[in-house]
């Protein structure tokens, strides 16, 4: 390495595989000779893993194959040895019933891959919703220095009738079709909606998570909003590769040295400022659990009360993420948020957050608003509690009709998503605009927590011009969606949470200002209902889903597995099994 580089704080992990003149060292080096690496290479150069979630069935991640080559080039330029490993790819739109439970499976794959292989640092390549947090969770647990690079946002096309062909546009078009208010050629819209590779181009879960990675300090500054089809992303991939070698050469910083309380506060601040996805709350809670940071829902609400919506980006605002990039990107957002940040937080860039934003500029004040001129008044994300959600529930207030922030209505209960599809337009249910739609048994145990929380409105109400109603569920909601949806009710119905006790006609009160969600039923009556309640039958008798059902935690703890919270002090105990060689 360059003589001017900083000295290492820790020995290379790969040295235990390759830099010993013994039988194990001989076997390890000779094994990689077939991949073109010489004894001298392996004895002198750091080894960098490229964990790639590319696949043909995941358009969000489809460009990662090319980006991996650019990362490889950067690693070679900096004097490292790049070794690419393919991982499972989670396509939000394809996996049924939801990609969500497989976030934990991919996180386990990442952790075990890093523990088992001789990587001194690693580049994580991800795009689609659950891929990104899974990579972070696994790498954080393994405690190997890492740097993250997203696939980048897609570039939506204009569709028939001027309707923007993106995910938020889909939700709006569906409402229009159900209300009989559009003659849009649905087939033409379908052909346009996935016009390019890349993840959501609005502030959905994938874009929210990639932006958060900059605030957490685990991605290069300005890397998150560059479109997937923009060649600047390839340049970022090469720089990411070069930076990963420096992480290895300097021995870090390791994940736990970056992902501290300051990093999570900064991430939550950015999440609120962009009106980001409520799914990110779950992912940040899970990630914090992996590194021992005592993050709670209450902290999200505390920070949310002081952070205005300053990014004018869909679904809470008007524009797409490409416009946010040209306005200065995440560094400019963080510059605007400077009074609310921990400026001394460390990053993989080698600088602190404060040092990074010194040169940042807001280039379009219509897209990145000043703190005193937000896109909308009030909080963006709120946490409510009460006898219906003792451990909390969340609401994306910036994407809801504020008229519903203080609401009292009659419950209409749906036991599962199929009953919603079958009965939502049934006039005998007596649903009106004041009703409160309840979906239960859709939480982490009940149905692996799919994105069903944005329940459809009855057709006859849509035809009358109603566009929002209060909806409550233990499910999640797409980050591209909108509406007055109270989500992640915890504990969920399937484990006996109060949501399981609601009956048609019960009165429910929501008061966002007071952060209160209340089931207005006499406590003695609720106790009688609880004694009569029977848990639903478990449907998974084998495999990963059985493991998931047995060990997944509730939403207010991030839906991680109970046995994966925290991390071991070392990825591989020094000396353990170093003298043993398998396969020969």
N, C-alpha and C positions, 0 to 999 in steps of 0.2 A: 504494500500500500504506500501511498504518498508519505514522505517523511514529515510533511507539515500537518498531517491529520492528527486529531486528538488521540491520546493513548487509550487503549481499551480498559474498561472498568472490570471486565470479567473475561475468563478464557472462552475461546470459541467452543460451542457445543460440538461442532463437527470434528474437532480435534480428537475427541474420544472414539470416533469411528475411524478416522483416516490418518492420524498423526502418531501412530504407535507402531514400532517395529516388532510386532508379535503376530501370532496367527490370526486373531480377529482383524487387525489392521490390514494384513495381507488379503484376507477374504473380502473385506469391504472395498479396498482399492481395486482389486482385480475384477470385482463384480461390475464396477462402473467403467472399467476399461472398454467394455463392449459398447458403452455410450459415447466413447471418444475422449474420455478424461484420463490423463496420464497420472502416474504416481506423483510427479512434481506438482501438477495442478492441485491434486487433492491434499498434498502436504503443505501447500503454501497459500491457497486462496480460500476465502469464505464461501460457504455454500448457501444459496438463496432459493427458497421454495417459491414456486408460483402456483397458488391454489386457484384453479380455474373452474368456474361453474357454467361454462359454455355448454349449450346443447341445441340440437335442431328443433326441439319442441318448445323452446323458450325464446321468443323473439326479443324479449327485454335484454337477454344475455347473448344474443346471436353474434354481436361484434367482438365478444371477448376472445374469440380464437385469434383474431388479428391483433387485438391489443396485447395479448400474451406474447406475441412475437416482438412487439415493440418493447415490452418490459424486458424480455430476454436480451434484446440488443443493448438496452441501458445497463443491465447487469454486467454484460460482457465488457462494455466500454469502461465500467468502473472497476474491473478486475475481479468480479465474482464469478461463481459457477452457478448458472441457472438450471434448476431442475423443476419441471412442470408436472403437477399431479392433477388429474381430473377429479372433480367431486360431483355429487348429485346436484341437479339443477331444478329449482322449484318454480314452476310456472303458475302464477296466481290464477290465470284464466283457464287452465287446462285441468289441474288436479282436482278431483272430486273427493269428498264434498268441499274440501278446503286445503290449501297448502299449509295452513297454520301449524298443525301438529308436527309437520316435518321440519319446521324450523329447528326444533330441539334435536331431531335426528341428524340434520346437517351439522349442527353445532357439535354434537358428539363426534361425528366423522372428522371434523376439523381438528378438534382437540386431540383425538387419538392419532390422527395423521401426523400432527406436529410432535407429539410425544415420542412417536416411534421412529422418526426420521432425523437425519443429521443436519437440520437446518439451523443456521446461525441467525437468520431473519427470514421473513416471509412477506410476499406480496399477495394480498387478497383481492380477487377479481369477482365482482358480483353486480347484479342489477336489479332483478325483480324483487318484489316486496320482502319476502321472508329470507331471501338469499343473503341480503346485506346484514341484518342483525345476527343471523346464524353464524356467519363468518366471524363477526366481531366477538360473539359470545365464546365460540370455540377457541379462537386465538387468545383471547383474554385469559381463559382458563389455563391454557398451555404455558402462558407467560413467556412466549418467544417474541422478540421484537417484531412488530408487523407494521405495514402501511397498507391502506385501503385505496382501491381505485374502482369507481363505479363505471358501468357501461355507458352512462350518460342518457339524457332525455331524448325521446323520439322527436321527430319534426312533423307534426300533424298537417294534413292537407285541408283545404277548404272543401266542404262537401256540398251536395245539391242544396240549393236554396240558401246558400251562405252559412249554413249550420256548420260550426267548427267540428271537425272530425277528431275529437279526443274523448277521453273517458267521461269527463264531466258533461260534454255534449251528448253522449249516449244517454245519461240519466235524464237530461232535459228533454231529449227527443222522445224517450219512452213516455214521459208524462204527457207530452203534447199529443202523441199518438193515442194514448188511452183517453185523453180528453176530446179527441176528434178534431183537433185544432190545426192539423198540418197534413199536407198532401205529399210530404217528403218521400222520395223514392228510397225506401229502406234498404233495398239491395245496393243502391249506389252508395249510400252512407256506409254500409258494411264493407264495401270494397275500399273505401277511403280511410277508415278509422285506424287501421294499423299500417300507415303508409311507409314507415321506415322502422328499422331496428331501433332499440332503445327502450327505456322504461318510461313511465308516465311523464307527460310534458307539462302537466299542471302540478300543484303541490300535493300530489297524492302521497302514498306511503313511501314509494321508492325515492321520489325526489326529496321528500322530507328527510328520509334517512341519510341520503347522500349529502345533503346540506348539513345535517347534524354532525356527520363525520368530520367536517371542517371545524365545527365549533368544539367537538370533542378533542380535536388535535391529532386525529389519526389519519388524515388525508392531506394532500398538498393544498395550500391556499389557492382558491379559485378553480379547483378541479371539478366541483360537483355539478355546475350548471352548463358546462360546455356540451352541446348536443352530441349524440352518439355518432352522427354522420360528419361532424366537423373534424378536420384533420388536426386541429389543435389538441384533440383528445389523444391522438397518437403521439404527439409531442409530450403530453403529460405522462403517457405510459412509459416513454423512455426515461423521463426524469424520475418517475416513480421507481423504476428499476435501478437507476443510479443511486437514488437516495437510500434504497434498501441495503445496498452494499455498505454505505456509510453507517447505517444502523448496526450492521453486523460488525464492522470494524471498530466501532466505538462501544460495542456491548449494550446498545440501547439508545434511548430509553426503552425499558420494557413496558408492557401494557399497564401494569399497576402503578408505574411511575408517571403515566399520563392520565389514566382514567381514575382521577381522584374526585373529591367533592367539588372542587372548582370546575373541573371539566363537565360534570353533569349539570351543575348550575348554569354554565354557559350554554350547554346543549338545550336545556329547557327554555332558557331565555330566547334562543334563536327559534325554537319550535313555536313558541307563542307569537313571536314577531312575524313569522311567515304564515300564521294560520294553518300550521301543518296537521298531519294526520293524527287522529287519536290512537291509531295503532302504535305510533312511536312511543306513547306512554308505556305500553306493555313492554316494548322492546328495551327501552331504557331501564325500566325496573329490573328486567331479567339480566341485562348487562351489568348493572350495578351490583346485583346479587353475586355475579361471578367474581367480582374483584373486591367484595367486602365493603362496599360503600352503602351505608344505611339509608337508601333512598326510599321515600314513601310518597303516596298520592298527595298527602298534605303539602309536600314541598312543591309539587307541580302547581297547586292552587296558590300557594304563597307567592311564587314567582309570577304566575299568571295574572295576579291582581295588579302588578306594577308594570307589565310589559304590554304596550299597545300593538295593534296590528299595523305594521309599517310596510309590508311587502304587498304590493297591489297585484297579486297573482291568484289565479283560479285555484280552488273553487270559491274562496272567500272574496277574491278580487276579480280583476278583469283580464290580466295578461297571462302568458305562458312563461315557463322558466327561461326560455331563450332571451326574452325581453329582460328578465331579471339579470341574466349574465351580462348583457350589453349595458345595463345600468350600473355595473360594478361588481355584481355577483355577491357571494357570501362575505368576502372581505369588506365590501362597502356596507353591507348590512351590519356586520359586527362593528364597523367604525361608527355607525349611527347609534348602535346600542352601547357604545363605550362606557357611559356612566353606570350601566347595569351589569357589567361583566367583571370577572376575575381576570385582570390583564396579565397576571403573572403565571397563568396556567401554561404548562409545557405542551409542546407539539412535536410530531415526528419531523417537522421541517427544521428543527433545531433552534427555532426562535420561540419566544412566548407569543401568546395571542396579542398582547399589547404591541410587541415589536412588529408583528405581521401587519397590523392595521394602521401603522404609522403612515404608510404611503398610500393607503386605500382612499378612493374618492367615489362619491355618488355622482354618476354621470347622467342620471335621469330621475329627478325628484318626483316625477309622477309615478314611477314604479317603486322607488325606495323613498318613502315619505319620512319627513322629520318626526321626532318623537312627539312633538306637540301638534302635528297635523296627520293623525292616523287615517288609514283607509276607512275604518269604521270605529265608532266609539265603543267603549266597554272592553271586557276581557275576551280573549279568543278561545281559550280552553278553561273549563271550570270543572271542579270536583264537587259533587253533591253527596250528602249522606242523610240518613234517616232510618226509620224502621223498615223501609223497603230495601235499603242498601246499607246495612250496618258497617260494612267495610269499604263502602264508597262506590261511586259510579261516575262516569265522565261524560262531558257534553262539549261538542265543538260549537260554542256559542256564536262565533263569527260567521258560521254558515247556516244559521237558523233564523227564523222569524222572531224578532225580539218580543212580539206580542204574546208569545207563548212562554216567556221567561217567568211569568207568574200566572199559573194556570191551575184550575180545579176542574176535573172532569170524571166521567164515568168510564170504568175500565171495560174494554172488550178484549178477551183473552184468547190467544192462539197457542196451542200446545206445541206446535212445531211449524217449520216453514211450509210443509205441504198443506197444512190446514189454512195457512195464509193464502196460498195460491188457490185453494179450492173455495174459500169462503169470503175473501175480502170484498167481493162485489155483491154478496148476498144481501138484498134489501131487508130481510127479516132480522138481521143483526141490529138494525136501528142505529148504525154508526152515523154520527153527525160531526161537524167540525170541532165540537167541544169534547168529543170522545178521546180517550187515551188508549192507544193501541198497544197491547202487551204481547210480546213474543217471549216464550220461556223454553227451557230445555235446549238452549242453543249456546251454552257456555262451554268452558274448556273440557269438562267431563261429559256434559250432555250431548254435545255434537261436535267437539273439537273446535268450537268457537269460530264458525264461518262468518263471512261478512254479510249477514242477513239483517243487520240492525236498522237499515233504511227501509222500513216496511213500505210497500206501495200504498197509496191512498185509494179509496174506493172510486171507481170510475164516475159514479154519479156526482161525487163531490168535486172531482177534477173538472167535469163538465160545467159545474157551477162556478168555477174559478178558484176553488180552494187549492192552495199550493203547499201548505205545510200543516202538519198536525203533530201533537206530542206523541212520540213513540218511545217505548221503554223496553229494553231487552237485556239479556245476559250475553248477547252476541257482540260482534264487532261491526264496524261499518267501513266500507272502502274509503280511503283517504281522498278519493276523487268525488265522493258523494257530498250531499248537503241535506239540511233539514233539521228540525228539532228532535233529535234522537238522543236519548239518555242511554248510554252503552256500558258494557262491562259490569253490569250490576253484580255486586259481590257481597256475600257468597251467592253462587248461582242456584237456580232452581233444582238442578239435578242432584245436588248434595243437601237439599233441604233448606236452602235460603228462603227468605220471606217471599221472593217472587213466586215460589211454588204455591203459596197460600192465597194468591189473589184470585177472586172470582168475578165473573161478569157482573157488572153493576156496582162494584166497590168504587168508592170515591178516592181518587188519588190527587195529591197536591204537589206541585213543583213550585219552588220559590228560588230562582237562581241567585238573587241578591243575598238571600239568607243561606244559600247552599244547602237547601233542605228538600228531601224527597220523601213524602209521607204517604203511607197507606192508612186511610182514615177508617179504621175498623177497630172495634173495642179489643183491648189486649186479651181479655178472657176468650173472646171468639177466635182470635188468632191462635191462642194456645190450643183450643179444641181442634182447629183445623190442622195444627202441627202434629197433634197426637194421632190424627187419622191419616196423615200423609204417608204414602208408600214410595220408596225410591224407584225410579224406572229401572227396568231390567238392563243389565250391561250386555252389549251386543258383540263385543270383541273378545273372542275366546283364545286368541293366539297372536303371536307375532308382536311387532312394534306397537300396534295400537293397543294391545292389552297392557304392555309396559306403560304406555302413555296414560291410559285411564287410571292406572294404579298410582302413578307418581306425579302427575301434573299438579301444580299449585294453582291457586285461584288468581283471578285477574289482578287484584290489588298487589300481588307479589310477582307479577310478570309472567305467569304461566310457564315458568321453567320447571324442571324436574327437581323434586325436593333433595335428591342426592347429588345435585350438581352445583348447589350454591357454594360460594367460596372456591378457593383454588389451593392446590398443594404448594409448598414453599419452593419446590424445584420440579422441573418437568421430568427429570429422571434422576433418582438418587445417585450421587457420585459413587462410582465403582460397582454399582449393582449390575450384575450380568455382563460387565465389560469384557470378561474373559471367556464368555460363552459364545459359540458360533453355531447357528442352525443352518441347515440346508446342505452341509458338506459332510 
